[in-house]
Each structure stands twice: as structure tokens, then as C-alpha cells.
Amino acid sequence: MKAGIFTNCFKDKTWEEVCRFSSEVGLTVLEVGAGALNGKSHCDPAEIMKDDADVKKFLKTAETHGVEIGSLSCMANCLHPNRKIADEQIKDLEAVIEFASKIGVSVINGFAGCPGAAEDDPYPNWIGLAYPPEFAAYYKWQWDKKIIPFWKEMGVKLKKHKIRFGFEMHPGDSVYNTRTLLKLHDAVGDVVGCCLDCTHLFWQQIDPLKVIPKIGELIVNFHAQDSSINEIIADYDGVLDPKDYEDFNNRAWNFKLVGYGHGEEFWKKVVAALRLAGYDGPLSVEHQDPTMSQKEGFKKASEFLNRIIFHEPAGKVIY
């Protein structure tokens, strides 16, 4: 296992700056944001691929700073009912797939997407209830006509390039819990993996320690991020909360740096569960905690993770 960093937190930095910072704080495997909602400030695959020399320079920059590229991320809504928005994000995803293949990266992370509720619906529609009765029909239409067909088609391209796609379970997206992840996997096949992020599981009252053995070999990437519930608000208002993430004191739940929502004992159990499930890949720190600076947060996360992860392969039990 290695402690890494999800570069979506550095939309204002160049590739050189991202690599240097990651090396300095001891997070040496990068999950590189490369388009759509992640932006392209330090990685624009289509632009980089115009010249093989630029591809080599991109890889050399990482090597120079002693960091490696573990995966690429393209958090997008390729199912957006606005065709212009969808086409732009699909274009980004296809560029990321080609770029990953060119630089030898076998994992891309992202969202399944959220379509409208009908063919003429102009806006994404996330359906979480079966009532009123028509909601169930809309939900079925989304999966049968939009979600599964799109990912079956995209799955062919991913398979061609020998890439697995790590779907992050994220409310607001079609894949937001274990059931919906497995539903997509069953329909599309083994190119469907999971970028496991406990953050949104916690506030949905889903136990990651139960999820990890359930999805096992589907885990292709891991986001080391935490969250906490503001029980004063949640007790009377529930946890579905559209308030701005910076409205920290008035939200029902908030992002926390890994280890600051759940303690070290819990995270050690997560690390052990990942090992038992067969995952020995990077743990990518995602830092969206408003209580501390970017630099301090990543330093603390690096110290925390490097202390609790397994740095060597498992040994044999001797008795």
C-alpha cells in the first residue's frame, strides 16, 4: 500500500507544482484529475497528446519528483440531458481513456452520471424514492434507457484499452451505494470497478467495513477522506443537505480530513479490511476539510496514513 493524493484539490496549480508538493508531503502516488468536473489545469490529456514530447515531459516531471501516477480521474456527468454538456464531458472521458492507455495507467475513476427523468427532461434528476408512483417508472427508464446502455458502450472502449473504471458511490449520482454499484457491474461486466470513498457512505449510515468485503475485487482505487455528522442539526433536519459546503456550522454533515471524523482505530480496521479484500493499491488523500489549510491538512494526512497502512506484502502465519 502507498499513501497518495487526489489532485482535484490543486485546480490552481501546474503539473510541476503538484508533483513537487506531493513529494514534499510524502504522498507519492497521484490520482490525477484530468477533465470534466476535475478541470484540466495541470493535466489536459487531449492537449498533451498532440505531441509525444509533451507526453514524455509529463511523465518525466513525475519521475523527477519521485512520484508515480496511480490512476486518472474524470468526474463527469456523461448522461446529462443537455446534449452539449454531455458531449463535452464524454469527449473529456474519451481523451482520458486514450491518455491512460498511452502512459500505462490501468484505472480511471469517475461518476456513473445522472440523466433526466424522461427523454424531454432538460435537467438531471436524482431519484431516491419510489413514491409518488411515477418515480419508480422514471427510475427504471433511467437505468434501462440511459445508464446501462451508455456504460455498455463505454465499457467496450475501456476493455479495448485494458482499463477498469472506478465508480465512486456518490449521492446525486446514479451509483451511490453498494446495490447500485453491483447493479451496474452485473449489467456491464468486469470493467466496472469501485473507487471507494467512505465520505458519503458515513452520512448515508452505510458501514464501510461491511461494504469492503461485499464488493471485494471491485475496489480499484481508494479515497482517504472522512466526514462527520453534525448531530444537533441532523437530529431535527436529517442528513440530506444542499447547503454550501463552506457553510460548515449550519450543515448536517461535513467533509473532514482522514482521521478527523473517525479515529485511528477505525481507519486501521479499514486498512486491514482492504488488505483482506485483496486491495493493496494507493490510498489517495482528498482534502476538503474547511477547518485547516491545504498544506497542513495534507501533511497531517500523510503522517496519519503512512503510520497505519501496510508498507510490505503480507507474511505467512507462523505458529
C-alpha positions in Angstrom: 0.0 0.0 0.0 1.1 3.6 -0.5 -0.3 6.9 0.6 -1.2 9.1 -2.3 -3.0 12.3 -3.2 -6.1 13.1 -5.4 -5.0 16.2 -7.4 -8.5 17.7 -7.8 -7.6 19.8 -4.8 -5.0 21.6 -6.9 -7.0 23.2 -9.7 -4.9 26.3 -9.4 -1.5 24.6 -9.7 0.7 23.4 -12.6 1.7 19.8 -13.0 5.2 20.7 -11.8 3.8 22.3 -8.7 1.5 19.3 -8.0 4.4 16.8 -8.3 6.7 18.9 -6.1 4.1 19.4 -3.4 3.1 15.7 -3.3 6.7 14.7 -2.9 7.4 17.2 -0.2 4.5 16.0 2.0 5.2 12.2 1.4 2.1 11.4 -0.7 3.9 9.7 -3.6 1.1 8.2 -5.7 -1.1 10.5 -7.7 -4.7 10.2 -8.7 -4.6 12.8 -11.4 -7.7 14.9 -12.2 -7.9 15.2 -15.9 -11.0 16.7 -17.2 -14.7 17.4 -16.8 -15.5 18.4 -13.2 -11.9 17.9 -12.2 -10.7 20.6 -14.6 -7.5 20.5 -16.7 -5.2 23.0 -15.1 -2.4 20.5 -14.6 -3.5 17.7 -16.9 -5.2 18.2 -20.2 -4.9 14.9 -22.0 -6.1 16.0 -25.4 -3.6 18.9 -25.4 -0.7 16.8 -24.0 -1.2 14.0 -26.6 -0.8 16.4 -29.5 3.0 15.9 -29.1 4.7 12.8 -28.0 7.4 15.0 -26.5 4.8 16.6 -24.2 3.7 13.1 -23.0 7.3 12.2 -22.2 7.7 15.5 -20.4 4.6 14.9 -18.3 5.9 11.5 -17.2 9.4 12.8 -16.6 8.1 15.6 -14.3 6.5 13.0 -12.1 9.6 10.8 -12.2 11.9 13.8 -11.3 10.0 14.4 -8.2 9.8 10.8 -7.1 6.1 10.4 -7.5 4.1 7.9 -9.7 0.8 8.1 -11.4 -1.6 5.5 -9.9 -4.8 6.5 -11.7 -6.6 9.2 -13.7 -9.9 10.8 -12.7 -12.6 12.2 -14.9 -15.5 13.0 -12.6 -18.2 13.8 -15.2 -21.9 13.6 -15.9 -21.8 11.9 -19.3 -25.5 11.3 -19.0 -26.5 14.9 -18.6 -29.8 15.5 -20.6 -28.3 18.7 -22.0 -26.6 17.2 -25.1 -24.0 20.0 -25.3 -22.8 19.4 -21.7 -22.9 15.6 -22.1 -20.9 15.7 -25.4 -18.2 17.9 -23.8 -17.8 15.6 -20.9 -17.9 12.4 -23.0 -15.1 14.0 -25.1 -13.1 14.6 -22.0 -13.6 11.0 -20.8 -12.6 9.5 -24.2 -9.4 11.6 -24.1 -8.6 10.4 -20.6 -9.1 6.8 -21.7 -6.7 7.3 -24.6 -4.2 9.1 -22.4 -4.3 6.4 -19.7 -3.6 3.8 -22.3 -0.7 5.8 -23.7 1.0 6.3 -20.3 0.3 2.8 -19.0 -2.4 3.6 -16.4 -5.0 0.9 -16.0 -7.5 2.7 -13.7 -9.8 5.7 -14.4 -12.1 7.0 -11.7 -15.3 8.9 -12.0 -19.1 9.0 -11.8 -21.8 7.0 -13.5 -23.7 10.1 -14.3 -27.3 11.3 -13.7 -29.7 11.5 -16.6 -33.1 13.3 -16.7 -36.3 11.5 -15.7 -37.6 11.3 -19.3 -36.4 12.0 -22.8 -37.6 15.6 -22.8 -36.3 16.4 -19.2 -33.8 19.2 -19.5 -32.1 18.7 -16.1 -30.5 15.8 -14.3 -33.0 14.1 -11.9 -31.7 12.1 -9.0 -34.5 9.7 -7.8 -34.2 8.3 -4.3 -37.8 7.3 -3.6 -40.4 5.0 -5.3 -43.2 7.4 -4.4 -45.2 9.2 -5.9 -45.7 6.1 -8.1 -44.4 7.6 -11.3 -40.9 8.0 -9.7 -40.4 4.2 -9.9 -41.2 4.3 -13.6 -38.7 7.2 -14.1 -36.0 5.3 -12.2 -36.5 2.2 -14.3 -36.3 4.3 -17.5 -33.1 5.9 -16.4 -31.4 2.6 -15.9 -32.9 0.7 -18.9 -32.6 3.5 -21.5 -29.7 5.7 -20.3 -27.3 4.3 -17.6 -26.8 0.7 -18.7 -26.7 1.4 -22.5 -24.2 4.2 -22.1 -21.8 2.2 -19.9 -22.1 -0.9 -22.0 -20.9 1.1 -25.0 -18.2 2.9 -23.0 -17.3 -0.5 -21.4 -16.2 -1.8 -24.9 -13.8 1.1 -25.2 -12.4 0.6 -21.7 -12.0 -3.1 -22.3 -10.2 -2.4 -25.5 -7.6 -0.3 -23.7 -7.5 -2.8 -20.7 -8.8 -0.2 -18.3 -11.1 -0.6 -15.3 -13.3 2.2 -14.3 -13.6 3.0 -10.6 -17.1 4.3 -9.9 -17.3 6.5 -6.8 -20.5 5.9 -4.8 -21.8 9.4 -4.5 -25.4 10.7 -3.7 -26.7 12.8 -6.6 -25.2 10.2 -9.0 -26.8 7.1 -10.3 -24.3 4.9 -8.4 -24.5 6.0 -4.8 -24.5 2.8 -2.7 -23.5 -0.9 -2.8 -26.7 -2.0 -4.5 -26.4 0.5 -7.4 -22.7 -0.3 -7.9 -23.4 -4.0 -8.1 -26.4 -3.4 -10.4 -24.1 -1.6 -12.9 -21.4 -4.2 -12.6 -23.9 -7.0 -13.2 -25.2 -5.3 -16.3 -21.9 -4.1 -17.8 -19.2 -6.5 -16.6 -15.8 -6.5 -15.0 -14.6 -3.2 -16.4 -16.9 -1.8 -13.7 -14.8 -1.3 -10.5 -15.1 0.9 -7.5 -13.2 4.0 -6.3 -14.2 3.5 -2.7 -14.7 6.8 -0.8 -16.1 6.4 2.7 -17.1 10.0 3.0 -20.5 9.7 1.5 -21.1 6.2 3.0 -20.7 7.6 6.5 -23.5 10.1 6.3 -25.8 7.6 4.5 -25.3 5.4 7.5 -23.5 2.8 5.5 -20.7 1.0 7.2 -17.5 0.8 5.0 -16.3 -2.2 7.0 -19.4 -4.1 5.7 -19.1 -2.7 2.2 -15.4 -3.7 1.6 -15.9 -7.5 1.9 -19.1 -7.2 -0.1 -17.5 -5.6 -3.2 -14.1 -7.2 -2.7 -12.3 -7.4 -6.1 -14.2 -4.4 -7.5 -12.1 -2.0 -5.5 -9.6 -0.4 -7.9 -8.9 2.8 -6.0 -9.5 4.3 -2.6 -10.1 7.9 -1.4 -8.7 8.6 2.0 -11.2 11.2 3.2 -13.5 11.4 6.2 -16.8 13.1 7.2 -18.7 13.8 10.3 -22.4 14.3 11.1 -23.5 17.5 13.0 -25.9 15.7 15.2 -27.5 18.9 16.5 -28.8 19.6 13.0 -29.2 16.0 11.8 -31.4 15.1 14.7 -34.1 17.5 13.6 -33.4 18.0 9.9 -31.9 14.7 8.7 -28.8 14.4 6.6 -29.8 15.3 3.1 -28.3 18.8 2.9 -28.0 21.1 -0.1 -26.3 23.9 1.8 -22.9 25.2 0.6 -20.0 23.1 1.8 -18.4 26.2 3.3 -21.5 26.8 5.5 -19.7 24.5 7.9 -21.6 25.3 11.1 -25.1 25.0 9.6 -24.7 21.8 7.6 -25.9 18.4 8.8 -22.6 16.8 7.7 -19.2 18.0 6.7 -16.1 16.8 4.9 -13.2 16.0 7.3 -9.6 15.2 6.8 -8.9 11.5 7.1 -8.7 10.6 10.8 -10.7 13.7 12.0 -14.2 12.3 11.5 -13.4 8.8 12.6 -10.4 7.9 14.8 -7.2 5.9 14.2 -8.7 2.6 15.5 -11.5 2.7 12.9 -9.1 3.6 10.0 -6.8 0.7 11.0 -9.7 -1.6 10.6 -10.4 -0.1 7.1 -6.8 -0.7 6.1 -6.9 -4.3 7.3 -10.3 -4.9 5.6 -8.8 -3.6 2.3 -5.8 -6.0 2.6 -8.1 -8.9 3.3 -10.3 -8.0 0.3 -7.2 -8.1 -1.9 -6.7 -4.3 -2.3 -3.1 -3.2 -1.8 -3.2 -0.1 -4.0 -2.9 3.6 -3.2 -5.0 5.4 -0.6 -5.5 8.8 -2.2 -5.9 11.7 0.2 -8.8 14.0 -0.8 -8.7 17.2 1.4 -11.9 19.3 1.5 -11.8 20.0 5.2 -12.5 23.7 5.8 -11.0 23.6 9.3 -7.4 23.5 8.2 -5.1 24.8 5.4 -4.3 22.8 2.3 -0.6 22.4 3.3 -1.3 21.5 6.9 -4.1 19.1 6.0 -2.0 17.1 3.5 0.9 17.0 5.9 -1.3 15.6 8.7 -3.0 13.2 6.4 0.4 11.9 5.1 1.7 11.4 8.7 -1.5 9.6 9.7 -1.8 7.3 6.7 1.9 6.4 6.5 1.7 5.3 10.1 -1.3 3.0 9.7 -1.0 1.5 6.2 0.9 -1.7 5.4 4.1 -0.9 3.6 5.1 -4.5 2.9 3.3 -7.6 1.5 1.5 -9.8 4.0 3.7 -12.5 5.6 2.9 -16.1 6.4 1.4 -17.0 9.8 3.9 -19.0 11.8 2.7 -20.9 14.8 
